Amino acid sequence: MFNPDDFKLSFSSWSAPAQTVQELVETAKASGYSGLELRTAIPGTEPHAHGVEHDMAAPSLADVRHKLADGGIELACIATGVALDAPDSEKLIDDLKRYVTLAETLGAPWVRVLGGSLSTERGEIAGEVDAAADALAEAVSFAEQTKVSLLLETHGDYATTKYVREVVKQVYSDHFGVLWDVVEPFRVLETMEEAYDNIGDQIKHVHIHDVRYVDGRMKLEPAVVGEGVVPIATAIKYLAHDGYEGYLSVETRLGPPEDVLPQCAKVLHDLISEAFPETEEDVEEAEVKTGEEA
């Protein structure tokens, strides 16, 4: 029987970009997380202090592995900045292969790929999706030689999960799946049920954060997990129903990591517990206790 302990919690280094690998490990241990997600460089943004990249020297990579192992923290995912709308498809494929090798070296099971845009100025949406699937297929073929899988995140124009579903249909492989960012499909007015119907059987990793609308729903601002408008509890119930065994990975910058990450972990534990009805054993124990008190 599936139970709340089957869910695992991790957080993204995006939540603590100034922390080194050792500091991230210590934060995870102190905040109630068993996993860590490392975000690699994204063009135009400051690199994270952990410094993990596909061109990192072998001794440094070995040191990262040791720090994770010594701290008892699993590397849940390598979240790359590679996006399917990259203008150079050959470079896109080459970068993904390099990140797969990095993940294999560090023992991470998943490599995140961003969707990016689907521009009708370049052509029809169908053709755009086909081109993205073709590029991914070559990278996935490389991943099939490893223990690593590529995950397409519901982000950018691919927040519309029917596009993600179409890519999954074309790149069908045990080494390809979906990273469900629970906020992004919600932003394009998909319900949790609609999103999960499209991608539920391919979800391998989940990003958790929350938002609230302001200015008459014209703008969004970050919210504490569980206090915004995103029905995170519903997402957890869908995942629990199908026996999801991956990570719920927190992304937040609402305060100092040492303050906000423990708070998020507590909220998620509460939501996970609420997602499960009482077991038969719990009901029987309660009935016995009620009888004894009477």
Rosetta silent file (secondary structure, phi, psi, omega in degrees, C-alpha in Angstrom):
SEQUENCE: MFNPDDFKLSFSSWSAPAQTVQELVETAKASGYSGLELRTAIPGTEPHAHGVEHDMAAPSLADVRHKLADGGIELACIATGVALDAPDSEKLIDDLKRYVTLAETLGAPWVRVLGGSLSTERGEIAGEVDAAADALAEAVSFAEQTKVSLLLETHGDYATTKYVREVVKQVYSDHFGVLWDVVEPFRVLETMEEAYDNIGDQIKHVHIHDVRYVDGRMKLEPAVVGEGVVPIATAIKYLAHDGYEGYLSVETRLGPPEDVLPQCAKVLHDLISEAFPETEEDVEEAEVKTGEEA
SCORE:     score description
SCORE:     0.000 S_00000001
   1 L     0.000  134.399  178.026    0.000    0.000    0.000 S_00000001
   2 L   -69.103  140.834  179.906    1.251    3.458   -0.924 S_00000001
   3 L  -140.048  166.703 -175.439    1.867    5.708    2.048 S_00000001
   4 H   -56.130  -27.846 -178.169    3.043    9.269    2.706 S_00000001
   5 H   -69.367  -12.875  178.668    6.620    8.149    3.309 S_00000001
   6 H   -73.641  -19.457  173.682    6.898    7.207   -0.378 S_00000001
   7 L   -77.910  141.088  176.989    7.064   10.906   -1.227 S_00000001
   8 E  -121.275  147.986 -179.585   10.525   12.461   -1.085 S_00000001
   9 E  -111.957  135.902  171.728   11.373   16.140   -0.743 S_00000001
  10 E  -135.555  173.060  172.104   14.158   18.044   -2.474 S_00000001
  11 E  -139.767  155.308 -179.021   14.812   21.682   -3.250 S_00000001
  12 E   -85.840  145.246  175.488   16.408   23.489   -6.144 S_00000001
  13 H   -62.798  -15.425  173.219   19.665   25.388   -5.792 S_00000001
  14 H   -57.980  -28.155  179.823   17.648   28.250   -7.327 S_00000001
  15 H   -75.565  -17.301 -179.006   16.264   28.654   -3.803 S_00000001
  16 L  -145.909   63.850 -172.222   19.774   29.215   -2.425 S_00000001
  17 L   -64.920  -19.511 -178.019   21.942   30.405   -5.335 S_00000001
  18 L   -89.485   -0.324 -176.231   24.698   31.792   -3.093 S_00000001
  19 L   -93.326  140.701  174.380   25.349   28.463   -1.354 S_00000001
  20 L   -75.505  173.732  178.454   28.171   26.086   -2.199 S_00000001
  21 H   -58.017  -44.967 -179.595   27.572   22.352   -2.556 S_00000001
  22 H   -62.232  -41.459  179.495   28.584   21.788    1.056 S_00000001
  23 H   -67.602  -37.569  177.182   26.275   24.557    2.249 S_00000001
  24 H   -63.515  -40.887  177.609   23.400   23.186    0.160 S_00000001
  25 H   -62.064  -44.987  179.856   23.910   19.745    1.695 S_00000001
  26 H   -65.240  -39.022  177.459   23.879   21.226    5.187 S_00000001
  27 H   -64.092  -42.401  179.250   20.754   23.257    4.400 S_00000001
  28 H   -60.532  -47.422 -178.494   18.991   20.153    3.083 S_00000001
  29 H   -63.350  -41.335 -176.964   19.824   18.137    6.185 S_00000001
  30 H   -75.311  -19.467 -172.034   18.778   20.930    8.551 S_00000001
  31 H  -105.773   -0.815  176.145   15.554   21.692    6.674 S_00000001
  32 L    92.119   27.969  179.231   14.055   18.210    6.296 S_00000001
  33 L  -114.293  144.013  177.693   15.008   17.335    2.709 S_00000001
  34 L  -103.619   -7.670 -178.093   16.543   14.116    1.457 S_00000001
  35 E  -134.541  164.640 -178.814   17.360   15.402   -2.030 S_00000001
  36 E  -139.718  136.079  176.972   18.945   18.315   -3.837 S_00000001
  37 E  -112.644  125.037 -178.580   18.390   19.631   -7.346 S_00000001
  38 E  -101.720  121.883  175.898   21.267   21.534   -8.936 S_00000001
  39 E   -92.014  128.486  179.773   20.438   24.178  -11.524 S_00000001
  40 L   -90.738 -179.150 -171.760   23.194   24.749  -14.038 S_00000001
  41 L   -61.467  136.360  172.745   23.999   27.939  -15.913 S_00000001
  42 L  -117.660  126.470 -176.965   21.224   29.691  -17.827 S_00000001
  43 L   -50.710  132.280  177.376   22.365   32.287  -20.399 S_00000001
  44 L    88.032    0.894  178.948   22.002   35.827  -19.116 S_00000001
  45 L  -123.580  158.838  178.757   21.771   34.886  -15.437 S_00000001
  46 L   -69.708  132.904  177.046   24.298   34.673  -12.642 S_00000001
  47 L   -67.382  151.666  178.345   25.676   31.140  -12.150 S_00000001
  48 L   -75.920  154.622 -173.737   24.943   29.499   -8.828 S_00000001
  49 L   -67.867  -17.843 -179.612   27.715   29.262   -6.269 S_00000001
  50 L   -64.909  -27.107  172.803   27.769   25.459   -6.370 S_00000001
  51 L    73.820    7.922 -177.132   29.664   25.702   -9.665 S_00000001
  52 L   -77.294  122.947  179.424   28.515   22.363  -11.071 S_00000001
  53 L  -146.419  166.961 -176.247   28.662   22.371  -14.877 S_00000001
  54 L   -71.436  -13.884  177.091   29.281   19.881  -17.670 S_00000001
  55 L  -101.987   15.457  179.286   32.838   21.178  -18.131 S_00000001
  56 L   -67.018  140.436 -178.598   33.730   20.786  -14.445 S_00000001
  57 L   -65.841  148.555 -176.650   37.050   19.011  -13.860 S_00000001
  58 H   -54.864  -44.747  179.280   36.918   15.370  -12.801 S_00000001
  59 H   -61.011  -36.553  179.162   38.479   15.943   -9.344 S_00000001
  60 H   -68.385  -39.024  176.991   35.886   18.637   -8.590 S_00000001
  61 H   -63.614  -40.400  177.905   33.066   16.344   -9.695 S_00000001
  62 H   -63.013  -36.974  178.599   34.402   13.611   -7.424 S_00000001
  63 H   -65.781  -39.416  177.149   34.420   16.100   -4.562 S_00000001
  64 H   -61.161  -45.617  179.710   30.763   16.966   -5.245 S_00000001
  65 H   -59.900  -43.077 -179.162   29.834   13.279   -5.130 S_00000001
  66 H   -63.669  -42.996 -179.034   31.682   12.820   -1.839 S_00000001
  67 H   -62.392  -42.667  178.292   29.975   15.821   -0.244 S_00000001
  68 H   -64.646  -46.681 -178.361   26.542   14.533   -1.239 S_00000001
  69 H   -64.510  -44.487 -179.451   27.295   11.002   -0.096 S_00000001
  70 H   -62.695  -32.278 -179.400   28.841   12.103    3.202 S_00000001
  71 H   -87.286   -6.082 -178.939   25.786   14.235    3.916 S_00000001
  72 L    69.505   28.763 -179.325   23.329   11.480    2.974 S_00000001
  73 L  -111.200  130.096 -179.746   21.706   13.723    0.360 S_00000001
  74 E   -87.045  141.767  174.267   20.632   12.358   -3.021 S_00000001
  75 E   -83.534  105.022 -171.168   21.134   14.370   -6.196 S_00000001
  76 E   -76.675  -33.110 -173.728   17.538   14.427   -7.418 S_00000001
  77 E  -168.272  147.107  166.884   18.008   16.219  -10.744 S_00000001
  78 E  -101.392  110.584 -176.754   20.342   18.301  -12.904 S_00000001
  79 E   -94.793   97.593 -176.637   18.163   21.237  -14.003 S_00000001
  80 E   -80.129  166.378  173.174   19.796   22.588  -17.138 S_00000001
  81 E   -97.048    9.537 -179.645   19.146   25.883  -18.873 S_00000001
  82 E   -71.385  129.200 -178.470   18.975   24.124  -22.244 S_00000001
  83 E  -122.053  147.436 -175.736   15.734   25.006  -24.082 S_00000001
  84 L   -67.331  -17.125 -179.779   14.151   23.386  -27.117 S_00000001
  85 L   -90.440   13.526  177.874   13.854   26.733  -28.910 S_00000001
  86 L   -57.338  137.175 -175.328   17.654   27.116  -29.083 S_00000001
  87 L   -67.056  -25.945 -177.723   18.579   28.424  -32.558 S_00000001
  88 L  -109.028  100.807 -176.177   21.346   25.852  -33.051 S_00000001
  89 H   -66.631  -32.562  178.845   19.884   22.353  -32.800 S_00000001
  90 H   -65.420  -41.243  177.405   23.280   20.679  -33.086 S_00000001
  91 H   -66.795  -39.466  178.148   24.567   22.631  -30.086 S_00000001
  92 H   -56.632  -48.733 -179.018   21.348   21.830  -28.205 S_00000001
  93 H   -64.223  -43.159 -179.811   21.865   18.118  -28.761 S_00000001
  94 H   -63.512  -42.050  178.782   25.550   18.315  -27.885 S_00000001
  95 H   -62.351  -43.374 -179.991   24.815   20.242  -24.676 S_00000001
  96 H   -63.192  -39.258  177.123   22.206   17.700  -23.607 S_00000001
  97 H   -61.858  -40.986  178.955   24.638   14.849  -24.194 S_00000001
  98 H   -64.514  -38.939  179.487   27.198   16.631  -22.027 S_00000001
  99 H   -72.108  -32.242  173.912   24.656   17.107  -19.243 S_00000001
 100 H   -62.043  -43.144  177.627   23.642   13.460  -19.452 S_00000001
 101 H   -63.347  -40.598  176.849   27.299   12.549  -18.948 S_00000001
 102 H   -60.544  -47.745 -179.677   27.485   14.986  -16.028 S_00000001
 103 H   -61.761  -41.046  178.471   24.397   13.443  -14.428 S_00000001
 104 H   -61.309  -42.272 -179.801   25.778    9.954  -14.923 S_00000001
 105 H   -64.241  -39.069 -175.750   29.042   10.993  -13.253 S_00000001
 106 H   -90.353   -9.073  178.734   27.260   12.559  -10.283 S_00000001
 107 L    84.385   22.626  177.474   24.610    9.852   -9.930 S_00000001
 108 L   -89.350  136.125 -178.160   21.590   11.999  -10.826 S_00000001
 109 L   -80.342  -24.672 -171.432   18.723   10.133  -12.540 S_00000001
 110 E  -125.222  146.745  171.633   17.180   13.106  -14.367 S_00000001
 111 E  -124.291  119.377 -178.002   18.292   15.969  -16.616 S_00000001
 112 E   -79.640  135.519  173.169   15.787   18.810  -17.004 S_00000001
 113 E  -119.507  131.402  176.454   15.157   20.335  -20.451 S_00000001
 114 E   -82.603  147.717  179.540   13.216   23.596  -20.814 S_00000001
 115 L   -76.308  -48.395 -175.568   10.545   23.855  -23.481 S_00000001
 116 L    79.877 -152.209 -173.239   10.982   27.472  -24.495 S_00000001
 117 L  -101.416  155.945  171.078    8.734   29.080  -27.082 S_00000001
 118 L  -118.239   98.693 -170.397    6.623   27.735  -29.928 S_00000001
 119 L   -95.476  122.100  175.395    6.661   30.579  -32.428 S_00000001
 120 L   -72.705  -11.559  175.243    4.079   30.736  -35.192 S_00000001
 121 L   -70.888  -29.635  178.833    6.408   33.220  -36.899 S_00000001
 122 L   -82.809  -26.278 -178.024    8.788   30.340  -37.584 S_00000001
 123 L   161.133 -169.834 -179.896    6.046   27.998  -38.750 S_00000001
 124 L   -69.692  150.015  177.844    3.110   25.908  -37.639 S_00000001
 125 H   -56.145  -40.345 -179.450    2.933   24.642  -34.051 S_00000001
 126 H   -58.661  -44.287  179.618    2.869   21.067  -35.380 S_00000001
 127 H   -67.509  -37.527  177.413    6.158   21.601  -37.205 S_00000001
 128 H   -61.475  -45.428  179.509    7.707   23.278  -34.187 S_00000001
 129 H   -64.469  -41.251  178.911    6.787   20.337  -31.984 S_00000001
 130 H   -60.000  -43.436 -179.288    8.101   17.888  -34.593 S_00000001
 131 H   -64.935  -41.227  178.145   11.454   19.708  -34.744 S_00000001
 132 H   -63.353  -42.654  179.785   11.729   19.740  -30.948 S_00000001
 133 H   -64.155  -39.022  179.436   10.927   16.029  -30.810 S_00000001
 134 H   -62.232  -43.822  179.373   13.555   15.263  -33.471 S_00000001
 135 H   -64.982  -44.007  179.758   16.249   17.089  -31.498 S_00000001
 136 H   -64.428  -37.213 -176.919   15.231   15.421  -28.264 S_00000001
 137 H   -58.815  -40.233 -179.770   15.130   11.990  -29.877 S_00000001
 138 H   -67.470  -41.731  178.106   18.828   12.140  -30.720 S_00000001
 139 H   -67.146  -38.450  178.952   19.755   13.231  -27.189 S_00000001
 140 H   -65.450  -37.169  177.186   17.482   10.571  -25.696 S_00000001
 141 H   -58.514  -38.319  175.961   19.156    7.945  -27.872 S_00000001
 142 H   -67.427  -42.860 -179.623   22.436    8.930  -26.219 S_00000001
 143 H   -62.440  -29.532 -179.045   20.831    8.813  -22.752 S_00000001
 144 L   -63.242  -14.647  176.701   19.615    5.273  -23.438 S_00000001
 145 L   -88.466    1.432 -177.040   23.233    4.161  -23.150 S_00000001
 146 L  -126.412 -171.839  174.260   23.305    5.446  -19.561 S_00000001
 147 L   -98.148   10.182 -173.600   21.201    5.315  -16.397 S_00000001
 148 L  -103.123  146.138  175.255   20.034    8.902  -16.979 S_00000001
 149 E  -122.230  148.920  174.878   16.754   10.133  -18.463 S_00000001
 150 E   -92.285  139.519  179.867   15.846   13.491  -20.010 S_00000001
 151 E  -124.229  126.649  175.386   12.767   15.275  -18.675 S_00000001
 152 E   -88.311  123.971 -177.615   10.844   17.975  -20.532 S_00000001
 153 E   -86.192  142.364  173.916    9.513   20.570  -18.095 S_00000001
 154 L   -74.946   86.676 -171.998    6.030   22.046  -18.342 S_00000001
 155 L  -152.630  156.917 -176.872    7.403   25.544  -18.796 S_00000001
 156 H    62.930 -142.480  177.116    7.312   28.355  -21.343 S_00000001
 157 H   -67.370  -19.841  177.674    4.915   27.528  -24.176 S_00000001
 158 H   -81.144    8.598  167.971    5.185   23.913  -23.074 S_00000001
 159 H   -65.790  -25.591  172.865    3.233   24.857  -19.987 S_00000001
 160 L   -77.191  107.279 -164.990    0.329   23.821  -22.210 S_00000001
 161 H   -70.533  -15.300  176.654    0.567   20.139  -21.508 S_00000001
 162 H   -66.578  -28.004  176.116   -0.946   18.916  -24.770 S_00000001
 163 H   -71.116  -40.217  176.851    2.281   20.041  -26.451 S_00000001
 164 H   -62.845  -43.659  179.339    4.324   18.087  -23.924 S_00000001
 165 H   -58.852  -39.929 -179.683    2.109   15.061  -24.486 S_00000001
 166 H   -66.070  -40.766  177.255    2.728   15.272  -28.244 S_00000001
 167 H   -63.600  -42.763  178.853    6.504   15.373  -27.746 S_00000001
 168 H   -60.099  -40.455  179.204    6.294   12.376  -25.402 S_00000001
 169 H   -61.915  -37.554 -177.149    4.319   10.453  -28.037 S_00000001
 170 H   -81.860  -30.637 -178.992    7.001   11.126  -30.634 S_00000001
 171 L  -110.716   58.863 -175.572    9.996   10.518  -28.355 S_00000001
 172 L   -76.790  117.613 -177.754    8.701    7.427  -26.634 S_00000001
 173 L  -161.905  149.096  173.472   11.478    5.965  -24.504 S_00000001
 174 L   -66.431  -12.709 -179.183   12.115    4.683  -21.005 S_00000001
 175 L  -105.947   24.229  176.887   14.793    7.389  -20.886 S_00000001
 176 E  -142.715  137.225 -179.869   12.407   10.266  -21.516 S_00000001
 177 E  -158.069 -159.236 -172.978    9.684   11.712  -19.325 S_00000001
 178 E  -124.071  137.675  168.451    8.090   14.835  -17.901 S_00000001
 179 E  -102.076  114.108 -177.095    9.024   17.271  -15.167 S_00000001
 180 E   -91.138  107.113  168.520    5.721   18.681  -13.907 S_00000001
 181 E   -86.941  110.036 -170.019    5.958   22.263  -12.711 S_00000001
 182 L   -66.810  -20.101 -178.575    2.562   22.449  -11.021 S_00000001
 183 H   -80.151  -42.199 -168.154    2.294   26.241  -11.395 S_00000001
 184 H   -63.623  -46.969  175.547    2.936   26.698  -15.107 S_00000001
 185 H   -61.682  -34.255  176.873   -0.026   24.741  -16.601 S_00000001
 186 H   -60.479  -36.535 -179.515   -2.224   26.436  -14.000 S_00000001
 187 H   -66.193  -27.680  178.647   -1.072   29.804  -15.370 S_00000001
 188 L   -98.286   23.875  171.862   -2.376   28.913  -18.838 S_00000001
 189 L    68.165   26.171  168.650   -5.750   28.011  -17.288 S_00000001
 190 L   -86.499  137.651  173.278   -5.360   24.258  -17.298 S_00000001
 191 L   -76.511  164.745  176.367   -6.925   22.540  -14.322 S_00000001
 192 H   -59.821  -38.119 -179.730   -4.910   20.013  -12.354 S_00000001
 193 H   -64.109  -43.924  179.889   -7.125   17.297  -13.824 S_00000001
 194 H   -63.121  -46.547 -179.532   -6.488   18.433  -17.406 S_00000001
 195 H   -61.988  -45.332 -176.249   -2.728   18.671  -16.872 S_00000001
 196 H   -69.304  -35.743  176.616   -2.536   15.327  -15.137 S_00000001
 197 H   -60.248  -35.399 -177.957   -4.667   13.603  -17.777 S_00000001
 198 H   -77.122  -36.213 -169.733   -2.189   14.759  -20.428 S_00000001
 199 H  -129.161   -1.774 -170.241    1.087   13.908  -18.719 S_00000001
 200 H   -53.576  -39.148 -175.808    0.369   11.968  -15.528 S_00000001
 201 H   -77.564   -3.413 -179.469    1.731    8.625  -16.699 S_00000001
 202 H  -117.049    4.667 -177.532    5.061   10.228  -17.705 S_00000001
 203 E   -74.778  123.784 -179.837    5.784   12.398  -14.639 S_00000001
 204 E  -115.456  -20.313 -175.555    9.168   11.568  -13.095 S_00000001
 205 E  -152.059  148.558 -173.622    9.976   14.744  -11.144 S_00000001
 206 E  -134.224  130.826  173.110    7.827   17.589   -9.782 S_00000001
 207 E   -96.379  130.078 -178.707    8.538   21.265   -9.120 S_00000001
 208 E  -117.623  121.257  166.393    6.567   22.775   -6.255 S_00000001
 209 L  -154.197  179.603 -175.129    6.036   26.489   -5.687 S_00000001
 210 E  -142.592  157.579 -178.587    3.015   28.708   -5.260 S_00000001
 211 E  -143.840  165.383  170.542    1.720   32.055   -6.505 S_00000001
 212 E  -135.361  151.696  177.215   -1.114   34.502   -5.992 S_00000001
 213 E   -83.597  146.055  171.973   -2.803   36.868   -8.425 S_00000001
 214 E  -136.441  169.111  179.269   -2.649   40.646   -7.990 S_00000001
 215 L    53.474   50.720  176.967   -3.964   43.605  -10.000 S_00000001
 216 L    61.558   39.777 -179.970   -7.174   41.846  -10.975 S_00000001
 217 L    66.090   20.566  177.276   -5.367   38.669  -12.057 S_00000001
 218 L   -88.453  -19.319 -179.803   -3.155   40.644  -14.428 S_00000001
 219 E  -137.774  158.876  176.389    0.016   39.818  -12.487 S_00000001
 220 E  -117.765  149.878  170.789    1.418   37.048  -10.347 S_00000001
 221 E  -136.705  151.374 -179.217    3.588   37.201   -7.278 S_00000001
 222 E   -62.189  149.888  177.240    5.245   34.379   -5.340 S_00000001
 223 E  -135.683  156.899  174.930    3.397   32.960   -2.358 S_00000001
 224 L   -60.730  138.603  179.162    4.285   30.648    0.488 S_00000001
 225 L   -53.757  126.086 -179.409    3.656   27.035   -0.506 S_00000001
 226 L    92.620   -9.907 -178.578    0.067   26.223    0.425 S_00000001
 227 L  -112.635    1.135  178.318   -0.981   29.870    0.778 S_00000001
 228 L   -97.570 -157.344 -175.005   -1.361   30.798   -2.870 S_00000001
 229 L   -98.617   -5.968 -177.605   -3.962   29.932   -5.500 S_00000001
 230 L   -79.591  126.186 -178.888   -2.333   26.805   -6.915 S_00000001
 231 L   -76.954   69.986 -176.546   -4.167   23.634   -5.789 S_00000001
 232 H   -61.891  -37.214  179.719   -1.000   21.831   -4.745 S_00000001
 233 H   -59.454  -37.740  178.728   -2.946   19.439   -2.502 S_00000001
 234 H   -65.795  -42.748  177.882   -4.889   18.258   -5.551 S_00000001
 235 H   -59.506  -43.132  179.898   -1.678   17.624   -7.477 S_00000001
 236 H   -63.590  -38.392  179.223   -0.336   15.584   -4.564 S_00000001
 237 H   -65.108  -41.201  177.037   -3.526   13.510   -4.436 S_00000001
 238 H   -61.697  -45.702 -179.612   -3.261   12.665   -8.139 S_00000001
 239 H   -62.802  -44.290 -179.201    0.369   11.660   -7.715 S_00000001
 240 H   -62.512  -40.312 -178.160   -0.383    9.616   -4.607 S_00000001
 241 H   -59.772  -35.059 -177.598   -3.235    7.796   -6.305 S_00000001
 242 L   -97.953   11.423  174.373   -0.885    6.547   -9.025 S_00000001
 243 L    71.299   35.501  178.655    1.935    5.617   -6.652 S_00000001
 244 L   -58.387  132.337 -177.733    4.384    8.381   -7.562 S_00000001
 245 L  -120.318   13.841 -178.838    7.791    7.626   -6.048 S_00000001
 246 L   -91.583 -163.578 -178.326    9.776   10.648   -7.181 S_00000001
 247 E   -94.471  147.119  160.957   10.680   13.942   -5.563 S_00000001
 248 E   -99.150  113.336 -171.392    8.605   16.990   -4.831 S_00000001
 249 E  -109.086  117.645 -174.226   11.229   19.668   -5.442 S_00000001
 250 E   -79.980  136.576  171.144   10.712   23.098   -3.894 S_00000001
 251 L  -125.163  115.359  179.980   11.538   26.316   -5.720 S_00000001
 252 L  -157.947  146.631  172.559   11.242   29.464   -3.616 S_00000001
 253 L  -134.873   37.930 -176.329   13.015   32.743   -2.891 S_00000001
 254 L   -81.730   -2.464  179.484   10.572   34.190   -0.406 S_00000001
 255 L   178.340 -177.507  176.746   13.164   34.551    2.309 S_00000001
 256 L   -54.978  135.431 -177.145   16.491   33.286    3.605 S_00000001
 257 H   -52.964  -39.220 -177.249   16.825   29.584    2.662 S_00000001
 258 H   -67.539  -17.702  177.455   17.406   28.568    6.275 S_00000001
 259 H   -96.543  -49.649 -171.211   14.020   30.097    7.179 S_00000001
 260 H   -79.312  -32.740 -177.281   11.756   29.435    4.198 S_00000001
 261 H   -67.281  -42.623  174.539   12.875   25.921    3.212 S_00000001
 262 H   -61.173  -36.730  178.833   11.979   24.285    6.568 S_00000001
 263 H   -62.608  -44.833  178.849    8.613   26.039    6.395 S_00000001
 264 H   -62.815  -40.852  179.637    7.975   24.652    2.893 S_00000001
 265 H   -61.653  -42.533  179.766    8.959   21.161    4.005 S_00000001
 266 H   -63.520  -45.094  179.688    6.510   21.286    6.892 S_00000001
 267 H   -60.428  -43.420 -179.539    3.670   22.497    4.680 S_00000001
 268 H   -65.342  -40.107  176.435    4.362   19.743    2.153 S_00000001
 269 H   -60.577  -39.872  178.223    4.435   17.072    4.847 S_00000001
 270 H   -65.026  -43.892  179.983    1.057   18.346    6.048 S_00000001
 271 H   -65.611  -37.930  178.199   -0.376   18.333    2.511 S_00000001
 272 H   -64.129  -44.988  179.505    0.970   14.848    1.883 S_00000001
 273 H   -61.778  -38.775 -179.210   -0.602   13.531    5.078 S_00000001
 274 H   -70.793  -19.575 -178.054   -3.918   15.145    4.143 S_00000001
 275 L   -76.016  -11.470 -175.691   -3.822   13.474    0.721 S_00000001
 276 L  -110.729  128.059  173.359   -4.214   10.050    2.277 S_00000001
 277 L   -70.039  162.472  177.764   -7.435    8.721    3.797 S_00000001
 278 L   -61.402  140.300  175.669   -7.142    6.820    7.024 S_00000001
 279 L   -74.624  165.112  178.266   -6.022    3.244    6.538 S_00000001
 280 H   -59.641  -37.155  179.855   -8.224    0.389    7.721 S_00000001
 281 H   -64.188  -40.086  179.001   -5.801   -0.180   10.588 S_00000001
 282 H   -63.121  -42.339 -179.872   -6.141    3.450   11.667 S_00000001
 283 H   -63.368  -44.355 -179.367   -9.919    3.185   11.605 S_00000001
 284 H   -62.870  -42.282  179.021   -9.870   -0.042   13.627 S_00000001
 285 H   -62.167  -41.768 -179.260   -7.498    1.460   16.214 S_00000001
 286 H   -64.741  -39.803 -179.998   -9.724    4.516   16.529 S_00000001
 287 H   -65.514  -41.705  178.633  -12.813    2.344   16.985 S_00000001
 288 H   -63.297  -44.173 -179.386  -11.098    0.247   19.676 S_00000001
 289 H   -63.509  -39.899  179.262   -9.919    3.381   21.469 S_00000001
 290 H   -63.775  -40.604  178.929  -13.439    4.878   21.305 S_00000001
 291 H   -64.324  -39.497 -179.743  -14.907    1.660   22.717 S_00000001
 292 H   -66.813  -40.401 -178.688  -12.422    1.603   25.581 S_00000001
 293 H   -67.584  -33.014  179.068  -13.162    5.239   26.480 S_00000001
 294 L   -69.572    0.000    0.000  -16.898    4.543   26.475 S_00000001
